[in-house]
């Protein structure tokens, strides 16, 4: 049965705006991948929640790592807005782990960062090949 705007409520009681709460991140090894991103971002891995291993980003959003056993993991892109004061530490942790970072999403500029929108940013792959991005300024989008 198709929904018309009159049939679909616009908001739930107690919610003022739509917010992202959590994402399921597919991984070949949920512990390895969750620990990797937590280490880079300076966060902690939470206690397992059913089949998920959570990494709380601190803004109400959780990455829930879910292990795909015997199935290939489709690469996705995840972008993290990070404090400028913590960016250099994240780059240093990537280097300490031997992970190459890039200035661009195509990974053509190794060992470099970008300076988009007056901030700094970098891209890198996680253990499952997800294209991760850290940036200190959000993208300026047209209105």
N, C-alpha and C positions, 0 to 999 in steps of 0.2 A: 504494500500500500504506500503510495508516494506521500510525502509530507509536504504540506503547504506551510507557509510562514505562520498561519494562524494556529496550526496544530503543534508546532514545536516551541517549547518554552525558550525564552531568550536567555535566562540566567537561572541558576539554582539559588535557592535561599542561602544567604550568607556569603555569596561570591559576588564581588563587585566587578571584576574584570576576568577575562579568560587568562589563565596562567598555565604554562607547561609545568607538570608535576614530576614526571619521570620518563625516561627513555629506556627501552630494552636494547642493549648493545650486544649483538651476537659475537661470540668468541669461540675459538677452538679450545682454549683453556681459560675459563673465567677468572681463576685466581691470578694467573700470569698477566692477563690483560688488565684486570682491575688494579693490581699492584703496580703495574707499569704506569698507567695514567695517574694514579694517586701519587706515585713517587715524583713524576715530572711536575705535577701541579702543586705539590706540597700539601697533599690531603691524606686522609686515612681511608682505608677500606673498612666498611662496616661489617656487621655480623650477617651471615647468610639469612635470606628471607625467602623461604621456599626454594625454588630453583635459581634464585637470583643472588648475586653478590653485589651489594650496593656501594657506590662512591657518591657521597653527598657533596654537592658543589657549593653548599652554603647559601644559596639564594632560593631555596625551596625546591630545587630540581635535583633529582637523583639519577645517576647512570646506574641502571640495573643490568649487570653483566650476566648473560645467559649463555650457557655452554651448548654449542651445537656439536653433538658427538657423531663423527663419521660423515658430516656434511660440510661442504665448502662454505666459507664465510664470505658473503658478498660485501665488498668494500663500500663503506659509507664515508661521509664527511661530517666531522664534528668540530665546531668552532667554539672556543672558550674566550670570553672577555676576561682578561686578567689584570690585576693591579700593576701599574707601571713599575712600582718599586720591587715587584717580585719577578718581573720578566727576565732580568739577567740571571737570576738564580735558576729559572727554568731552563734557559739556554745552557747554563753550566751543567745542570743535571743531565740534559740530553747528551752533551759532550762526554760526561763521565761514564755514561752507559754505552757510548760508542754509536749513538743514534745520529744520523745526519739530518740536519734541518735545512730548510730551503726558504728563499724569499717569496716563492711563487707556488701556486697550487699544482702546477704541472711538474714540479721538482726539477726545474732546469737551472736553478741558481743555488748550488749546494754551499753550505757554510755561510750563507748570507741571510739577513733579515730584510723585511720591507719597512717602509715608513709611510704607510697609507693613512690618510685622514689625520695627519699630525701625530700618529702613534707609531708603535712598532709591532711587527708581527712576524710569524714564522710558521712553516708547515713541516710536519714529520709523520712518518708512518708508525702505527702501533704494531704489536706482535701479529695482529691479524690482517694487516694491510690497510686498516682504516686510515684515511687521510685526516690527521688531526691538525688543528690550527690554534695557535695562541695569538691574541691581539690585545693591544692596550687601549684601542679606541674602536668603537663600533663603526661599521660601515655607514657612510652618509648616503642614504637612499633618497631617490627623488620622491617628492610628495605628489 
